[in-house]
Amino acid sequence: MNTKINNILEISRLAGIAIGIFLAIYWGNNPIQQFSIITAFAVIFIAGLTGIESIFFGESASEQSGYTGGRGYQRQSGANNLALAITAILVYLLGWGYFAQLAIMSVLIIFLALSGTNHAYSAIKEGNRSIKNMSRPIMTIVFLVILLFFMLNSIYYPLT
């Protein structure tokens, strides 16, 4: 049963990013607005759903990724992801602005890069050839290109 939930969470992450990209392009009148929209979707859907998955459905998520053990550490890592997602919600609800959005997106991008590297290491050095583990570095590169595109466009857009 939990495997189905993990699959639903995986699809939800991808769908959330796709919706975020669409809305950023459709509603964003300039690169800063586009970045603001994609940041909310990326952080909440990637970090938030990963946090929920790690805390509540971690055992089956580990099995799908080809990992074993480490539940305590996985819950702690999930709590960190949830903390980032909750911080993103606070950034928007409390109107902390563009630079706070840059900060939370920077954390997410760095996490994705390190996580993708870990999955690649696991595949190459440890022989973890599960589909989920092998797809992570590829999906990480795709996400990084998309997120950095929006981020860099917003940084180089003149603030007036």
Buried (B, 14 or more C-beta within 10 A) or exposed (E): EBEEBBEEBBEBBEEBBEEBBEBBEEEBEEBBBBBBBBBBBBBBBBBBBBBBBBBBBBBBBBBBBBBEEEEEEBBEBBEBBBEBBBBBEEBBEEEBEBEBBBBBBEBBBEBBBEBBEBBBEBBEEEEBEBEBBBBBBEBBEEBBEBBEBBBEBBBEBEEE
